[in-house]
Amino acid sequence: MAIDINLLRAEKGGDPEVVRDSEVRRGRSPAVVNETIEVDKKWRENLFQLEQLKKELNALNKEIGQRKKKDAKDPCEELLAKTAELKQRLPTVEAAASEAEQRRESLLHRIGNIVHKSVPVSNDEANNAVVRTWGSFDRSVKIDGTPGRMHHHQILARLGGVDFRKGVEAAGHRGYFLKGAGMLLNVALAQYGLAFLLRKGYTPIQPPFFMRKEVMARAAELKDFEETLYRIPHTGSSSGAAAAAAGDKKNGAEKKGAENADRDDLFLIATSEQPLCSLHMGETIEEKELPIRYAGYSSCFRKEAGAHGKDCWGIFRVHQFEKIEQFCITTPEESWKMHEEMIGAAEEFYQSLELPYRVVSIVTGALNDAAAKKYDLEAWFPGYADYRELVSCSNCTDYQARALDIRLAHKAGTAKGADKNEKSHVHMLNATLVATQRCLCCVLENYQTPTGVKVPRVLVPYMGGAEFLPFVDEAGEDLKKESSQ
């Protein structure tokens, strides 16, 4: 993913200073911007030389042809010598242009999206700006493991809703089995989340749970491949050979072609945002079709390598979870309005669950490269005695769309400065609605009683009408150590 190179070309209407300032606000050196400008200049010079050489060669070949037409015996020695000289220079100039282009693209991918002017400038997330808060709670309540004051993993255990020991045996670190009331509440959150977005006109989509490396590289950031994404190594297939053995040569060739296209490793998705990004890859979308609102529903898989030692107990941070994602595509003119609409939808969802929360604007230094601005919705977790993230809502403007070549066809005269049939890039936004396992933790801690858990009013229809879940295991075992294995 990268910004538009024309933002660095003053002669094309760009403003390199805006890009430098954005990098500085992200807490980075602007040196990469300066180097990119220099390498781009070198590439354009090489490209100009290359085009001139080709023009000269075409002119010489044309002249040789005309002279041969007049006199087939004309040796054209001078022209042929000049042609040979130009052909000898051509590979050197082509190589220089190619090298400069590759270097420029590498540098360009190190520059983040242009940060919105409203984003608080800091490298410390303690300086995230609180935008608003909702709901009330008693800060004096201490979670000490006694009835009515338990951590979410203790509540799950007493509901008979989880098996950490068997989960770790089966899946390793952070493994778990949700069962009984735990599983039903988790599914209820997903069902309610989908119904909630359907009422707002979102189109529900269940995407592939894995992606080809080439496509994932256009939808995710480089560091994700190390810290987040699980790789499925390519192991080959015999489908092409089997088809050939059956004598179906045409079908065998088609299968072999598909097989060759899939020789790359696959990667499990960390969020449905990634495959939804690629849904319109290589397409041009008419302005009249926008906005597009998708409700992505998927299991998500994360290595959490960058979170080693954090939140090691319970199901707050796990390697596999379910999530309902808002994913929207808009025109450039409407994306900031959509950003507010999406965080507003998330707030409405958590208000309906009656979970106290706050919305914060994330500081520049904590933004990923794709985001121009990001809100987090953080709900109150009594077990942590703190607000913890449930929602991330980002406007990536055209940063992802550019990498995936998703263009916008403007109507004539509808976009500022747009000519007839002009094609720019769409803007793409994403926001969690509900990551069900983490939200389940919050619900359990906020709705617990000494004898069980009240079911949030809006979830009752998705729980078979049950309004209260009584504890079934009163052993009082502290599972903190067990669930961290």
C-alpha positions as CSV (number, residue, x, y, z in Angstrom):
1,M,0.0,0.0,0.0
2,A,1.2,3.5,-0.8
3,I,0.2,7.1,-1.2
4,D,-0.3,8.7,-4.6
5,I,3.2,9.5,-6.0
6,N,1.7,12.7,-7.4
7,L,1.4,14.1,-3.9
8,L,5.2,14.4,-4.0
9,R,5.3,16.1,-7.4
10,A,4.8,19.8,-7.1
11,E,4.6,20.3,-10.8
12,K,1.6,17.9,-10.8
13,G,-0.2,19.8,-8.2
14,G,1.2,17.9,-5.2
15,D,2.6,19.4,-2.0
16,P,5.6,17.4,-0.7
17,E,5.5,19.5,2.5
18,V,2.2,18.1,3.4
19,V,3.6,14.6,3.2
20,R,6.7,15.6,5.2
21,D,4.6,17.1,7.9
22,S,2.4,14.0,8.1
23,E,5.4,11.8,8.6
24,V,6.8,14.1,11.3
25,R,3.4,14.1,13.0
26,R,3.6,10.3,13.0
27,G,6.9,10.6,14.9
28,R,9.1,9.7,11.9
29,S,11.9,11.3,10.0
30,P,10.9,13.0,6.7
31,A,14.1,11.7,5.2
32,V,12.3,8.9,3.4
33,V,10.0,11.5,1.7
34,N,13.0,13.5,0.5
35,E,14.7,10.4,-0.8
36,T,11.6,9.3,-2.6
37,I,11.3,12.6,-4.4
38,E,15.0,12.3,-5.5
39,V,14.6,8.8,-6.8
40,D,11.3,9.7,-8.5
41,K,13.1,12.5,-10.3
42,K,15.9,10.2,-11.3
43,W,13.3,7.7,-12.6
44,R,11.6,10.3,-14.7
45,E,14.9,11.5,-16.2
46,N,15.7,7.9,-17.1
47,L,12.3,7.4,-18.5
48,F,12.6,10.5,-20.6
49,Q,16.0,9.3,-21.9
50,L,14.5,5.9,-22.7
51,E,11.6,7.5,-24.6
52,Q,14.0,9.7,-26.6
53,L,16.2,6.7,-27.5
54,K,13.1,4.8,-28.7
55,K,12.0,7.8,-30.8
56,E,15.4,8.2,-32.3
57,L,15.5,4.4,-33.1
58,N,12.0,4.6,-34.7
59,A,13.1,7.7,-36.8
60,L,16.3,5.9,-37.9
61,N,14.4,2.8,-38.9
62,K,11.9,4.8,-40.8
63,E,14.6,6.7,-42.6
64,I,16.4,3.4,-43.4
65,G,13.2,2.0,-44.8
66,Q,12.6,5.0,-47.0
67,R,16.1,4.9,-48.4
68,K,15.9,1.2,-49.0
69,K,12.6,1.8,-50.8
70,K,14.3,4.2,-53.2
71,D,17.5,2.1,-53.6
72,A,17.5,-1.4,-52.3
73,K,21.3,-1.5,-52.6
74,D,21.8,1.6,-50.4
75,P,24.0,0.3,-47.6
76,C,22.8,3.0,-45.1
77,E,26.1,2.4,-43.2
78,E,26.0,5.6,-41.2
79,L,22.3,5.1,-40.2
80,L,22.9,1.4,-39.3
81,A,25.9,2.3,-37.2
82,K,23.9,4.9,-35.3
83,T,21.1,2.4,-34.8
84,A,23.6,-0.1,-33.4
85,E,24.9,2.5,-31.0
86,L,21.5,3.4,-29.8
87,K,20.5,-0.3,-29.3
88,Q,23.7,-0.8,-27.3
89,R,22.7,2.1,-25.0
90,L,19.1,1.0,-24.6
91,P,19.6,-1.8,-22.1
92,T,21.7,0.4,-19.8
93,V,19.0,3.1,-19.7
94,E,16.2,0.5,-19.3
95,A,18.0,-1.0,-16.4
96,A,18.6,2.4,-14.7
97,A,14.9,3.3,-15.1
98,S,13.8,-0.1,-13.7
99,E,16.2,0.1,-10.8
100,A,15.0,3.7,-10.0
101,E,11.3,2.6,-10.2
102,Q,11.8,-0.4,-7.9
103,R,13.7,1.8,-5.4
104,R,11.0,4.5,-5.5
105,E,8.2,1.9,-5.0
106,S,10.1,0.5,-2.0
107,L,10.5,3.9,-0.5
108,L,6.9,4.9,-1.2
109,H,5.6,1.9,0.7
110,R,7.4,3.2,3.8
111,I,5.3,6.4,3.8
112,G,2.1,6.4,5.7
113,N,-1.3,7.8,4.7
114,I,-1.7,11.5,5.2
115,V,-2.8,12.0,8.8
116,H,-6.0,14.1,9.2
117,K,-5.4,17.5,10.8
118,S,-7.7,16.6,13.8
119,V,-5.6,13.6,15.0
120,P,-3.8,14.3,18.3
121,V,0.0,14.4,17.8
122,S,1.9,12.1,20.2
123,N,3.8,8.8,20.3
124,D,2.2,7.9,23.6
125,E,-1.3,6.4,23.6
126,A,-1.8,7.8,27.1
127,N,-2.4,11.0,25.1
128,N,-5.3,9.6,23.1
129,A,-8.0,12.3,23.0
130,V,-11.3,11.4,24.8
131,V,-14.0,12.4,22.4
132,R,-17.0,11.5,24.5
133,T,-18.2,9.0,27.2
134,W,-21.5,7.2,27.8
135,G,-22.9,5.3,30.7
136,S,-22.2,5.1,34.4
137,F,-20.6,2.6,36.7
138,D,-19.2,2.3,40.2
139,R,-15.5,2.7,40.2
140,S,-15.3,1.6,43.8
141,V,-16.3,-2.0,42.9
142,K,-13.2,-4.3,43.3
143,I,-13.0,-7.5,41.4
144,D,-11.6,-9.9,44.0
145,G,-13.0,-13.3,43.0
146,T,-15.9,-13.3,45.4
147,P,-19.5,-13.9,44.2
148,G,-20.7,-10.9,42.1
149,R,-17.1,-9.6,41.9
150,M,-15.4,-12.1,39.6
151,H,-13.2,-11.9,36.5
152,H,-14.8,-13.0,33.2
153,H,-12.9,-16.4,33.1
154,Q,-14.2,-17.2,36.6
155,I,-17.7,-16.4,35.6
156,L,-17.4,-18.5,32.5
157,A,-16.2,-21.4,34.5
158,R,-19.1,-21.2,37.0
159,L,-21.5,-21.1,34.0
160,G,-19.9,-24.3,32.7
161,G,-19.2,-22.2,29.6
162,V,-15.5,-22.8,29.0
163,D,-12.8,-25.5,29.1
164,F,-9.4,-24.0,29.1
165,R,-7.4,-27.1,30.1
166,K,-8.7,-29.1,27.1
167,G,-8.4,-26.1,24.9
168,V,-4.7,-25.8,25.7
169,E,-4.3,-29.5,25.2
170,A,-5.9,-29.3,21.8
171,A,-4.7,-26.0,20.4
172,G,-1.8,-24.9,22.6
173,H,-1.3,-21.4,24.1
174,R,-4.5,-19.4,24.5
175,G,-6.6,-22.4,23.3
176,Y,-10.1,-22.8,24.7
177,F,-13.4,-24.5,24.2
178,L,-16.5,-22.4,24.5
179,K,-19.5,-24.5,25.5
180,G,-23.0,-24.3,27.0
181,A,-24.0,-20.8,28.1
182,G,-20.6,-19.4,27.0
183,M,-21.0,-20.6,23.4
184,L,-24.7,-19.5,23.3
185,L,-23.9,-16.0,24.5
186,N,-21.0,-15.7,22.0
187,V,-23.3,-16.7,19.1
188,A,-26.1,-14.4,20.4
189,L,-23.7,-11.4,20.1
190,A,-22.9,-12.4,16.5
191,Q,-26.5,-12.9,15.6
192,Y,-27.6,-9.6,17.2
193,G,-24.6,-7.8,15.6
194,L,-25.6,-9.0,12.1
195,A,-29.3,-8.1,12.6
196,F,-28.3,-4.7,13.9
197,L,-26.3,-3.9,10.7
198,L,-29.0,-5.4,8.5
199,R,-31.5,-2.9,9.8
200,K,-29.1,-0.2,8.8
201,G,-28.9,-1.4,5.2
202,Y,-25.6,-3.3,5.3
203,T,-25.1,-6.3,3.0
204,P,-24.0,-9.3,5.0
205,I,-20.9,-11.2,3.7
206,Q,-19.0,-14.2,4.9
207,P,-15.7,-14.0,3.2
208,P,-12.9,-16.6,2.6
209,F,-11.0,-17.3,5.8
210,F,-7.7,-17.4,4.0
211,M,-6.1,-15.3,1.2
212,R,-3.3,-15.7,-1.4
213,K,0.0,-14.1,-0.4
214,E,-0.1,-11.7,-3.3
215,V,-3.5,-10.4,-2.4
216,M,-2.9,-10.3,1.3
217,A,0.2,-8.2,0.7
218,R,-2.0,-5.5,-0.9
219,A,-4.5,-5.6,1.9
220,A,-2.2,-5.9,5.0
221,E,0.9,-4.2,6.2
222,L,4.4,-5.8,6.1
223,K,4.7,-6.1,9.9
224,D,1.4,-8.1,9.9
225,F,3.2,-11.0,8.2
226,E,5.6,-11.3,11.1
227,E,3.4,-10.4,14.1
228,T,-0.2,-11.3,13.2
229,L,-0.8,-13.6,10.2
230,Y,-0.8,-17.4,10.2
231,R,0.8,-18.9,7.1
232,I,-0.5,-22.0,5.4
233,P,2.4,-23.4,3.4
234,H,1.7,-24.6,-0.2
235,T,1.9,-28.4,-0.3
236,G,1.0,-29.0,-4.0
237,S,-1.9,-30.9,-5.5
238,S,-2.5,-33.8,-7.9
239,S,-5.7,-32.5,-9.3
240,G,-4.1,-31.6,-12.7
241,A,-2.4,-35.0,-13.0
242,A,-5.6,-36.8,-12.1
243,A,-7.6,-34.9,-14.7
244,A,-4.9,-35.7,-17.4
245,A,-4.9,-39.4,-16.3
246,A,-8.6,-39.5,-16.9
247,G,-8.1,-38.3,-20.4
248,D,-9.8,-34.9,-19.9
249,K,-7.0,-32.8,-21.4
250,K,-8.9,-29.6,-21.5
251,N,-10.2,-29.9,-17.9
252,G,-6.7,-31.0,-16.8
253,A,-5.1,-28.0,-18.4
254,E,-7.6,-25.6,-16.7
255,K,-7.1,-27.2,-13.3
256,K,-3.3,-27.1,-13.8
257,G,-3.6,-23.4,-14.6
258,A,-5.6,-22.8,-11.4
259,E,-3.1,-25.0,-9.5
260,N,-0.2,-22.9,-10.7
261,A,-2.0,-19.7,-9.7
262,D,-2.4,-21.1,-6.2
263,R,1.2,-22.1,-5.7
264,D,1.8,-19.2,-3.3
265,D,1.4,-19.8,0.4
266,L,-2.0,-18.9,1.9
267,F,-2.6,-16.7,4.9
268,L,-5.4,-17.0,7.5
269,I,-7.3,-13.7,7.8
270,A,-6.9,-11.6,10.9
271,T,-10.1,-9.6,10.2
272,S,-12.7,-9.8,7.5
273,E,-11.5,-6.3,6.5
274,Q,-8.7,-8.0,4.6
275,P,-10.8,-10.1,2.2
276,L,-13.5,-7.4,1.9
277,C,-10.7,-5.0,0.7
278,S,-10.1,-7.4,-2.2
279,L,-13.7,-7.9,-3.1
280,H,-13.7,-5.2,-5.7
281,M,-10.0,-5.5,-6.6
282,G,-9.3,-4.2,-10.1
283,E,-12.8,-2.8,-10.5
284,T,-14.1,0.6,-11.4
285,I,-17.2,1.6,-9.3
286,E,-19.8,4.0,-10.6
287,E,-20.4,6.9,-8.3
288,K,-24.2,6.1,-8.3
289,E,-23.4,2.7,-6.7
290,L,-21.9,4.4,-3.6
291,P,-21.8,4.2,-0.7
292,I,-21.4,0.5,-0.3
293,R,-21.9,-0.9,3.2
294,Y,-20.8,-4.5,4.0
295,A,-21.3,-6.4,7.3
296,G,-18.5,-8.9,7.3
297,Y,-18.8,-12.0,9.5
298,S,-15.9,-14.3,10.0
299,S,-13.6,-16.2,12.3
300,C,-10.4,-14.3,12.7
301,F,-6.9,-15.7,13.4
302,R,-4.0,-13.8,15.0
303,K,-0.6,-14.9,16.2
304,E,-0.5,-12.0,18.6
305,A,3.3,-12.1,18.5
306,G,3.5,-8.4,19.3
307,A,1.4,-9.0,22.4
308,H,3.5,-11.6,24.1
309,G,2.8,-11.6,27.8
310,K,-0.2,-9.3,27.6
311,D,-3.7,-10.3,28.7
312,C,-2.6,-14.0,29.0
313,W,-5.6,-15.3,30.8
314,G,-9.2,-15.8,29.8
315,I,-10.5,-15.1,26.3
316,F,-9.9,-11.3,26.2
317,R,-6.9,-11.8,23.7
318,V,-7.0,-15.1,21.8
319,H,-5.7,-16.6,18.6
320,Q,-9.1,-17.4,17.2
321,F,-12.3,-15.4,17.6
322,E,-15.4,-14.3,15.7
323,K,-16.1,-10.7,14.5
324,I,-18.7,-8.6,12.8
325,E,-17.0,-5.9,10.8
326,Q,-18.4,-2.7,9.2
327,F,-16.7,-2.2,5.8
328,C,-17.7,0.8,3.7
329,I,-16.7,2.2,0.3
330,T,-17.5,5.9,-0.5
331,T,-16.5,8.8,-2.7
332,P,-13.6,11.0,-1.4
333,E,-16.1,13.7,-0.7
334,E,-18.2,11.5,1.7
335,S,-15.6,9.4,3.5
336,W,-15.3,11.7,6.6
337,K,-19.1,11.8,7.0
338,M,-19.1,8.0,6.7
339,H,-16.3,7.7,9.4
340,E,-18.6,9.5,11.9
341,E,-21.6,7.4,10.8
342,M,-19.7,4.2,11.4
343,I,-18.4,5.1,14.9
344,G,-22.0,6.3,15.6
345,A,-23.3,2.9,14.7
346,A,-20.9,1.2,17.0
347,E,-21.9,3.5,19.8
348,E,-25.5,2.8,19.2
349,F,-24.8,-1.0,19.4
350,Y,-23.0,-0.7,22.8
351,Q,-25.6,1.6,24.1
352,S,-28.2,-1.0,23.3
353,L,-26.1,-3.5,25.3
354,E,-25.9,-0.9,28.1
355,L,-22.1,-1.2,28.4
356,P,-20.4,2.0,29.6
357,Y,-17.8,3.2,27.1
358,R,-15.7,6.1,25.9
359,V,-14.6,7.0,22.4
360,V,-11.0,8.1,21.9
361,S,-9.2,9.6,18.9
362,I,-5.9,7.6,18.6
363,V,-2.6,9.6,18.5
364,T,-0.6,9.9,15.3
365,G,2.2,7.7,16.5
366,A,-0.2,4.7,17.1
367,L,-1.9,4.8,13.7
368,N,-1.1,2.1,11.3
369,D,0.2,3.3,7.9
370,A,-3.2,2.9,6.1
371,A,-5.2,4.9,8.6
372,A,-5.6,8.7,8.2
373,K,-7.6,8.8,11.4
374,K,-8.8,6.2,13.9
375,Y,-11.4,6.1,16.7
376,D,-11.4,3.4,19.3
377,L,-14.4,2.6,21.4
378,E,-13.3,1.4,24.8
379,A,-15.8,-0.2,27.2
380,W,-15.5,-0.4,30.9
381,F,-14.1,-3.7,32.2
382,P,-14.5,-4.1,36.0
383,G,-11.9,-6.9,36.0
384,Y,-9.3,-4.5,34.6
385,A,-10.8,-1.5,36.5
386,D,-10.2,0.3,33.2
387,Y,-11.5,1.0,29.7
388,R,-10.4,-1.5,27.1
389,E,-10.8,-1.5,23.4
390,L,-13.8,-3.1,21.8
391,V,-13.9,-1.2,18.5
392,S,-11.4,0.3,16.1
393,C,-12.9,2.6,13.4
394,S,-10.5,3.8,10.7
395,N,-10.7,6.0,7.6
396,C,-8.1,4.7,5.2
397,T,-9.1,7.2,2.5
398,D,-7.6,6.0,-0.9
399,Y,-4.6,4.2,0.6
400,Q,-5.9,0.7,0.4
401,A,-7.9,1.3,-2.8
402,R,-4.8,2.5,-4.6
403,A,-3.0,-0.8,-3.7
404,L,-6.0,-2.8,-4.9
405,D,-6.7,-0.6,-7.9
406,I,-10.3,0.1,-7.0
407,R,-11.3,3.2,-9.0
408,L,-14.2,5.6,-9.0
409,A,-15.9,6.7,-12.2
410,H,-17.2,10.2,-11.6
411,K,-20.2,11.6,-13.4
412,A,-19.3,14.5,-15.5
413,G,-19.0,17.6,-13.4
414,T,-19.9,16.0,-10.1
415,A,-16.5,16.0,-8.5
416,K,-14.4,19.1,-7.8
417,G,-11.9,19.4,-10.6
418,A,-13.1,16.2,-12.3
419,D,-13.3,16.0,-16.1
420,K,-15.8,13.8,-17.9
421,N,-14.9,10.1,-17.4
422,E,-12.2,11.0,-14.9
423,K,-11.3,8.0,-12.7
424,S,-9.9,8.5,-9.2
425,H,-9.8,6.0,-6.4
426,V,-12.6,5.2,-3.9
427,H,-12.2,5.7,-0.2
428,M,-12.4,2.7,2.1
429,L,-13.3,2.6,5.8
430,N,-13.5,-0.2,8.4
431,A,-14.8,-0.5,11.9
432,T,-15.4,-3.4,14.3
433,L,-19.0,-3.7,15.3
434,V,-18.3,-6.6,17.7
435,A,-15.5,-9.0,18.3
436,T,-17.7,-11.5,20.1
437,Q,-15.3,-13.2,22.5
438,R,-13.9,-9.9,23.8
439,C,-17.4,-8.3,24.1
440,L,-18.5,-11.5,25.9
441,C,-15.8,-10.8,28.6
442,C,-17.3,-7.3,29.0
443,V,-20.9,-8.5,29.2
444,L,-20.0,-11.1,31.8
445,E,-18.2,-8.7,34.1
446,N,-20.8,-6.0,33.8
447,Y,-23.9,-8.2,34.1
448,Q,-22.7,-10.7,36.8
449,T,-24.6,-11.3,40.1
450,P,-23.7,-13.4,43.1
451,T,-25.7,-16.3,41.6
452,G,-25.3,-16.0,37.8
453,V,-25.4,-13.6,34.9
454,K,-28.3,-11.4,33.7
455,V,-28.8,-11.6,29.9
456,P,-28.7,-8.1,28.2
457,R,-32.2,-7.2,27.2
458,V,-31.3,-7.1,23.4
459,L,-29.8,-10.6,23.5
460,V,-32.8,-12.3,25.2
461,P,-34.4,-13.1,21.8
462,Y,-31.2,-14.7,20.6
463,M,-30.9,-16.8,23.8
464,G,-34.2,-18.6,23.5
465,G,-35.9,-16.1,25.8
466,A,-33.5,-16.8,28.7
467,E,-33.2,-13.7,30.9
468,F,-30.8,-15.1,33.5
469,L,-28.0,-17.7,33.4
470,P,-27.5,-19.4,36.8
471,F,-24.1,-20.7,37.9
472,V,-23.9,-24.5,37.6
473,D,-20.3,-24.9,39.0
474,E,-19.8,-23.5,42.5
475,A,-16.4,-25.0,43.0
476,G,-14.9,-21.5,43.3
477,E,-11.7,-22.6,41.5
478,D,-9.4,-19.7,40.4
479,L,-8.7,-20.4,36.8
480,K,-6.3,-17.6,36.2
481,K,-3.3,-19.8,36.2
482,E,-4.9,-22.6,34.2
483,S,-6.3,-20.3,31.5
484,S,-2.9,-18.7,30.9
485,Q,-1.2,-22.0,29.9
